[in-house]
Amino acid sequence: MLEEMRAQIAAGKLEATDIIKCALGIRELEVKTYFTLLDGSMQVQEIADKLQRNRSTIQRSLTNLISKGLATRRTKSIARGGYYYEYEAAPASEVKKMVRAALDQWYEKMVRFLEEGWKKPK
């Protein structure tokens, strides 16, 4: 992921979604899945249809988003019996805080390195 980011920086093609991917440790599809969920809660197949991806691929994407706190899963009951899952994006305000925290942490580390730790690599 870092090599990809370096190449994009060098080419002047770094996008906000690239920073989000790096800051949150997620892939392109997970970014797309998250932004799709911002439209409202959905079932896996609805997301798969919108993103034109296969259901199992979206399921993996959702599992990763949930593990990172970027989405939640709720069980919904069916009147005649049974259940299904609906997925919802974490509030954008919270995700923005997560990205900002990662960027702030990187910035602090870089400043510290530049001011105190500029040493020849071993």
C-alpha positions in Angstrom: 0.0 0.0 0.0 2.8 2.4 0.8 4.5 1.7 -2.5 1.3 2.5 -4.3 1.0 5.7 -2.4 4.6 6.8 -3.1 3.9 6.2 -6.8 0.8 8.3 -6.7 2.5 11.1 -4.8 5.4 11.1 -7.3 2.9 11.2 -10.2 0.9 14.0 -8.5 -2.2 11.7 -8.5 -2.8 11.3 -4.8 -6.6 11.4 -4.0 -8.4 11.7 -0.7 -9.6 8.1 -1.0 -5.9 7.0 -1.1 -5.3 8.8 2.2 -8.4 7.2 3.7 -7.2 3.7 2.5 -3.8 4.2 4.1 -5.0 5.8 7.3 -7.6 3.2 8.0 -5.8 0.2 6.5 -8.6 -0.7 4.1 -8.7 -1.4 0.3 -10.4 0.4 -2.5 -13.5 -1.8 -2.4 -13.9 -1.2 1.3 -13.9 2.6 0.7 -16.5 2.2 -2.0 -18.6 -0.1 0.3 -18.4 2.4 3.1 -19.5 5.3 1.0 -22.3 3.2 -0.5 -23.5 2.5 3.0 -23.7 6.2 3.8 -26.8 6.2 1.6 -28.6 4.1 4.3 -28.7 0.7 5.8 -28.6 -2.2 3.2 -28.4 -5.9 2.8 -25.4 -7.6 1.2 -27.1 -8.2 -2.1 -28.2 -4.5 -2.4 -24.6 -3.4 -2.0 -23.3 -6.1 -4.4 -25.8 -4.9 -7.0 -24.8 -1.2 -6.6 -21.1 -1.9 -6.8 -21.5 -4.6 -9.4 -19.5 -7.1 -7.4 -20.2 -10.6 -6.3 -22.0 -11.2 -3.0 -19.2 -13.1 -1.3 -16.7 -10.3 -2.2 -19.0 -7.7 -0.6 -19.4 -9.9 2.5 -15.6 -10.0 3.0 -15.5 -6.2 2.5 -18.3 -5.7 5.1 -16.5 -8.1 7.6 -13.4 -6.0 7.4 -15.3 -2.7 7.7 -17.0 -4.1 10.8 -13.7 -5.3 12.4 -12.4 -1.7 11.9 -15.4 0.0 13.4 -16.5 1.5 10.1 -19.8 -0.4 9.8 -22.3 -2.3 11.9 -24.5 -5.3 11.3 -28.1 -5.6 12.6 -30.3 -8.6 12.7 -33.8 -7.9 11.3 -36.7 -10.3 11.9 -39.0 -11.5 9.2 -42.7 -11.6 10.2 -43.3 -15.2 9.1 -40.1 -16.3 10.8 -36.4 -16.1 10.1 -34.1 -13.1 9.9 -31.7 -11.2 7.7 -28.9 -8.8 8.2 -28.7 -5.1 7.4 -25.4 -3.2 7.4 -25.0 0.4 8.3 -22.0 2.8 7.9 -20.4 4.3 11.0 -21.2 8.0 11.2 -19.1 10.0 8.8 -18.1 12.3 11.6 -16.6 9.4 13.6 -14.7 8.1 10.5 -13.4 11.5 9.8 -12.1 11.6 13.4 -10.3 8.3 12.9 -8.6 9.5 9.7 -7.6 12.8 11.3 -6.2 10.9 14.3 -4.1 8.7 12.1 -2.8 11.7 10.1 -2.0 13.7 13.3 -0.1 10.7 14.6 1.9 10.4 11.4 2.6 14.1 11.4 3.9 14.1 15.0 6.1 11.1 14.3 7.5 12.7 11.1 8.2 16.1 12.9 9.9 14.2 15.7 12.0 12.3 13.2 12.9 15.4 11.3 13.8 17.4 14.4 15.4 14.7 16.6 16.0 11.5 14.7 17.6 12.4 11.4 20.2 9.7 11.4 21.9 7.5 8.9 20.0 4.3 8.4 21.7 1.2 9.9 
